[in-house]
Amino acid sequence: MTWEPAAHLNCPALLKKFHAQERSALHPTTIKRAISKTIKRPINKGKPSIPKTTSSASMPTIWLAPSAADILKIPILLNTPINTPHRDEWSCLLATAEYCTSVYNDTDAEGPPDGFQWLEGYQYSAMPPPSSEALAGCSCVGNCMMSGEYACQCILECVESQAPYDASGHMQHRPEQGVVYECNPNCSCAKNCGMKVAQHGRKVALQIFRCGGQKGWGVRALENIPQGTFVSKYAGEMMPSKLADWQAQTCDGAFLFSLDYFGESSTSGMSYVIDAKKFGNIARFFNHSCDPNMACYAMFLTTQTAEIHDLAFFTTRDVTAGEELTFSYFGNAAVGSKGKVSKAAGTVCLCGSAKCQKFVLMGGMA
């Protein structure tokens, strides 16, 4: 290992051998094999890896330590390869990523998106930041109760008054249910209450990679991820829909995600979007698939205003190390749908799945 610039190293044969070994080590097949041997984290459905509480009516404690600590045994997978184009720019960009993130590009010379800034939260434009002062919080002590006389009020807000997470902190609401209320900053329960999952951030190691062809960038898992695992929120610039529509018409490209789970507010008549073109996180690089392995939920973490909420991605099935993470631009209700999108209504779909509908709707994500 050396910090000497490559141009100063007069050993072309050794450098060629080094880069060949590095490309081989970072090939997706090699990644899967290395992780399966190194990280002893098989996907065990129904077998929580955290201690259960003594009360059957209580939400269990969620273990907050990094869930992929063992992956540090193979640091080459977590670090951007030395021969990745624009490696220094990527390193600076990913410095504020909330968990292990790397970049791999052996396809072309493309670097980070021009003018893009990494952000795990929101940049507010033409709107004030939402306030959490008026939030109603639960009065639970310790872990929130799932049912009974002292059931957590936040759980009662959820679909069919059912807790969204199981004993391991995995999502158990169906994708088409689509909305989740977590305990918020005004709740009196414990920090690691089982009703607080997405707000603790990403706990899985991911890699941004160049897909090749017209597909651009994508994101793949660097570890096995069980079904129902929280992956990431969709971060970026939050703004009124009218401003987003104007920007989409005047700027090249947009990464618009509508906050329209409840439609337009009946009181204000306003609607909002998140645009990840200039600001955003790992979710900006998620691709569409007609057969996705993630679903996006409307998530209420710091506000209960209907027209302003977070967007949170959870896996809908077990994901193996090296597999690309995708979601449907059509929305959760359309997952598995046999309906077709006309050519006039969309752009050519490149997902390549057996369920591909051939075209993807244009005009932002549902």
C-alpha positions in Angstrom: 0.0 0.0 0.0 1.3 3.5 -0.9 0.1 7.1 -0.9 2.4 7.9 -3.8 0.5 9.1 -6.9 0.1 6.4 -9.5 1.9 8.5 -12.1 5.1 8.4 -9.9 5.1 4.6 -9.7 7.4 3.2 -12.4 6.1 -0.4 -12.3 3.5 -0.8 -15.0 3.5 -4.7 -14.8 2.8 -4.6 -11.0 0.1 -1.9 -11.4 -1.6 -3.9 -14.2 -1.6 -7.0 -12.0 -2.9 -5.0 -9.0 -5.8 -3.5 -11.0 -6.7 -6.9 -12.5 -6.9 -8.4 -9.0 -8.9 -5.5 -7.7 -11.5 -5.8 -10.5 -11.8 -9.5 -9.9 -12.2 -8.9 -6.1 -15.0 -6.4 -6.7 -16.9 -8.4 -9.3 -20.5 -9.0 -8.0 -20.0 -12.8 -8.0 -16.9 -12.4 -5.9 -18.7 -10.0 -3.6 -21.5 -12.6 -2.9 -19.0 -15.4 -2.3 -16.8 -13.3 0.0 -19.7 -12.0 2.1 -21.3 -15.4 2.4 -18.0 -16.8 3.8 -17.1 -13.8 6.0 -20.4 -12.4 7.4 -22.2 -15.0 9.4 -25.6 -13.3 9.0 -27.9 -15.8 7.3 -31.5 -14.7 6.7 -33.5 -16.4 9.4 -37.2 -15.7 9.1 -39.1 -15.7 12.4 -35.9 -15.9 14.5 -35.2 -12.6 16.1 -31.6 -11.8 16.9 -32.6 -9.5 19.8 -33.8 -10.4 23.3 -37.5 -10.6 23.8 -39.2 -8.6 26.5 -40.8 -10.4 29.4 -44.3 -9.0 28.6 -46.1 -10.5 25.6 -48.0 -7.2 25.1 -44.9 -5.1 24.9 -43.1 -4.0 21.8 -39.5 -5.5 22.0 -36.4 -3.4 22.2 -34.7 -2.8 18.9 -30.9 -3.4 18.9 -29.4 -0.2 17.7 -25.8 -1.3 17.2 -24.7 -1.4 13.5 -26.2 -4.5 12.0 -23.3 -5.0 9.5 -20.3 -4.8 11.8 -18.8 -8.0 10.5 -18.6 -6.6 7.0 -15.7 -4.5 8.2 -13.6 -7.7 7.9 -13.6 -7.1 4.2 -13.0 -3.4 3.9 -12.2 -3.5 0.2 -15.9 -4.0 -0.4 -16.8 -0.9 1.6 -14.2 1.4 0.1 -14.4 2.9 -3.3 -11.8 1.2 -5.5 -8.7 3.2 -6.3 -9.3 2.9 -10.1 -12.9 4.2 -9.9 -13.2 7.3 -12.0 -13.5 10.5 -9.9 -12.7 8.5 -6.8 -11.7 11.6 -4.7 -15.0 13.4 -5.7 -17.0 10.3 -4.7 -15.1 10.1 -1.4 -15.9 13.7 -0.5 -19.6 13.2 -1.6 -20.0 10.1 0.6 -18.3 11.5 3.6 -21.7 12.4 5.2 -23.5 9.2 4.3 -25.3 7.8 7.3 -23.9 4.3 7.0 -21.3 2.2 5.0 -21.5 3.3 1.4 -19.1 2.8 -1.5 -19.0 3.3 -5.3 -17.9 0.9 -8.1 -17.6 1.8 -11.7 -15.7 -0.3 -14.2 -17.9 0.6 -17.1 -17.1 4.2 -18.1 -15.6 7.5 -16.9 -18.8 8.9 -15.3 -18.4 10.7 -12.0 -20.9 12.0 -9.4 -23.9 13.9 -10.7 -22.9 17.5 -11.5 -23.7 19.9 -8.6 -25.1 17.1 -6.4 -24.8 17.4 -2.7 -25.3 14.5 -0.3 -28.0 15.2 2.2 -29.7 12.7 4.6 -32.6 15.1 5.4 -34.3 17.9 3.5 -33.6 21.2 2.0 -36.8 23.3 2.1 -37.6 25.6 -0.8 -40.5 28.1 -1.0 -41.9 26.6 2.2 -41.2 26.7 5.9 -39.8 23.6 7.7 -42.6 21.6 9.3 -42.9 22.0 13.0 -43.2 19.1 15.5 -44.4 21.3 18.4 -48.1 20.4 17.9 -47.4 16.6 17.6 -49.4 14.4 20.0 -46.9 12.0 21.7 -47.6 8.8 23.6 -47.2 8.7 27.3 -45.7 5.2 27.3 -42.9 4.4 29.7 -40.0 2.3 28.3 -41.2 0.1 25.4 -44.6 0.9 24.0 -47.4 -1.6 24.6 -48.8 -3.3 21.5 -52.3 -4.0 22.7 -54.6 -3.8 25.7 -55.7 -1.0 27.9 -52.3 0.8 27.7 -51.7 0.3 24.0 -49.5 3.0 22.5 -51.6 5.8 20.9 -49.1 5.9 18.0 -50.0 2.2 17.2 -53.7 3.1 17.2 -53.0 5.7 14.4 -51.6 2.9 12.2 -53.6 0.9 9.7 -56.2 -1.3 11.5 -54.5 -0.2 14.7 -51.8 -2.8 14.2 -48.1 -2.3 15.0 -46.2 -1.8 11.8 -43.1 -3.8 13.0 -42.6 -7.3 14.2 -40.4 -8.5 17.1 -37.2 -8.0 14.9 -38.1 -4.5 13.8 -39.1 -5.7 10.3 -42.1 -4.2 8.5 -45.2 -6.3 8.7 -47.7 -4.0 7.0 -48.4 -5.0 3.4 -47.0 -2.6 0.8 -50.5 -1.6 -0.4 -51.3 -0.4 3.2 -48.7 2.2 2.5 -48.6 4.4 5.6 -46.8 4.1 9.0 -46.8 6.2 12.1 -43.8 5.9 14.3 -43.4 7.3 17.8 -42.3 10.9 17.5 -40.0 13.4 19.4 -42.9 14.3 21.7 -43.4 10.7 22.9 -42.2 9.7 26.3 -41.2 6.2 25.4 -37.6 4.8 25.3 -35.2 5.9 22.5 -35.0 2.3 21.3 -38.7 1.6 21.5 -39.9 -0.9 18.9 -42.0 1.8 17.3 -38.8 3.7 16.3 -37.1 2.1 13.3 -36.8 4.3 10.3 -35.9 7.3 12.4 -32.7 5.6 13.5 -31.5 5.6 9.9 -30.0 3.1 7.5 -28.2 0.1 9.1 -27.3 -1.9 5.9 -24.1 -1.5 3.8 -24.8 -0.5 0.2 -22.9 0.2 -3.0 -23.6 2.6 -5.8 -22.5 1.0 -9.0 -22.5 1.7 -12.7 -25.0 -0.6 -14.4 -23.8 -0.1 -18.0 -25.8 0.6 -21.1 -28.5 3.2 -20.7 -29.4 2.3 -17.2 -26.9 4.6 -15.5 -26.3 4.2 -11.7 -27.9 1.7 -9.4 -27.6 0.5 -5.8 -26.8 -3.0 -4.6 -26.7 -4.7 -1.3 -23.3 -5.6 0.3 -24.9 -8.0 2.8 -27.9 -10.2 3.1 -31.0 -8.1 3.9 -34.1 -9.9 5.4 -37.6 -9.1 4.2 -39.1 -6.1 5.9 -35.8 -4.4 6.6 -35.7 -0.6 6.6 -33.3 0.5 3.8 -33.4 4.3 3.5 -35.6 7.4 3.4 -35.9 9.4 0.2 -34.0 12.7 1.0 -33.7 15.8 -1.1 -35.2 19.2 -1.7 -38.8 19.5 -0.5 -41.0 22.1 -2.3 -44.5 22.8 -3.4 -45.6 20.8 -6.4 -46.2 24.0 -8.5 -42.5 25.0 -8.0 -41.4 21.4 -8.9 -43.5 21.5 -12.1 -41.8 24.7 -13.1 -38.3 23.4 -12.4 -39.0 20.2 -14.2 -39.9 22.2 -17.3 -36.9 24.6 -17.1 -34.2 22.2 -16.0 -32.8 19.0 -17.6 -33.8 16.0 -15.6 -35.6 15.8 -12.3 -35.9 13.2 -9.5 -39.4 14.1 -8.3 -41.2 12.0 -5.7 -44.8 13.2 -4.9 -46.0 13.3 -1.3 -49.4 12.4 -2.4 -50.4 9.4 -0.3 -53.5 11.3 1.0 -53.8 13.5 -2.1 -54.0 17.3 -1.8 -54.8 18.7 1.6 -58.4 19.5 2.0 -57.5 22.5 4.2 -54.6 24.1 2.4 -55.1 22.8 -1.1 -51.3 22.4 -1.2 -49.3 19.4 -2.3 -45.5 18.8 -2.1 -42.7 16.8 -3.7 -39.2 15.8 -2.9 -36.7 16.5 -5.7 -33.3 14.7 -5.4 -31.7 16.3 -8.4 -29.5 18.7 -6.4 -29.7 17.2 -2.9 -30.3 13.7 -1.8 -28.9 10.4 -0.4 -28.5 6.8 -1.5 -32.2 6.6 -2.5 -31.6 9.0 -5.4 -29.8 6.1 -7.2 -32.5 3.4 -6.7 -33.7 2.2 -10.1 -37.2 1.1 -11.1 -38.2 -2.5 -11.6 -41.5 -4.0 -12.6 -40.6 -6.8 -10.2 -39.1 -4.8 -7.3 -37.6 -6.0 -4.0 -38.5 -2.8 -2.1 -41.7 -0.8 -1.4 -42.0 2.8 -0.4 -44.2 3.8 2.6 -45.6 7.2 3.6 -43.9 7.6 7.0 -44.9 10.1 9.8 -41.9 10.7 12.0 -41.8 14.4 12.9 -45.1 15.7 11.6 -48.7 14.5 11.3 -49.6 17.0 8.6 -51.3 14.9 5.9 -49.6 16.6 3.0 -46.0 16.5 4.4 -44.5 13.2 5.3 -41.3 11.1 4.9 -40.9 8.4 2.3 -39.3 5.2 3.6 -38.1 2.1 1.6 -38.4 -1.4 3.1 -37.5 -4.7 1.5 -40.5 -6.8 0.4 -38.5 -10.0 0.2 -35.2 -11.4 1.2 -32.3 -9.7 -0.7 -29.0 -11.4 -1.2 -25.6 -9.7 -1.1 -24.7 -8.3 -4.5 -28.4 -8.0 -5.6 -29.6 -4.6 -6.9 -32.2 -2.8 -4.8 -35.2 -1.6 -6.8 -38.8 -0.3 -6.3 -41.7 0.4 -8.6 -42.3 3.9 -10.0 -45.9 2.9 -10.4 -46.5 2.8 -6.6 -47.0 -0.1 -4.2 -50.5 -0.9 -5.4 -49.2 -1.7 -8.9 -46.6 -4.2 -7.7 -47.5 -7.5 -9.5 -50.1 -5.8 -11.6 -50.7 -7.2 -15.1 -51.7 -3.8 -16.5 -49.7 -2.3 -19.3 -48.3 1.3 -19.8 -48.8 2.7 -23.2 -45.8 3.9 -25.2 -47.3 7.4 -25.4 -47.5 7.6 -21.6 -44.0 6.5 -20.7 -40.4 5.9 -21.5 -38.8 2.6 -22.3 -38.3 0.4 -19.2 -34.8 -1.1 -18.8 -35.5 -3.3 -15.7 -35.2 -6.5 -17.7 -37.4 -8.5 -15.3 -39.7 -11.3 -16.5 -42.6 -9.1 -15.4 -41.4 -6.0 -17.3 -44.2 -3.8 -18.6 -41.9 -2.4 -21.3 -42.6 1.3 -20.4 -42.3 3.4 -17.3 -44.6 6.3 -16.6 -43.1 9.8 -17.1 -43.5 12.9 -15.0 -41.9 11.9 -11.7 -42.4 9.0 -9.4 -45.8 8.1 -7.9 
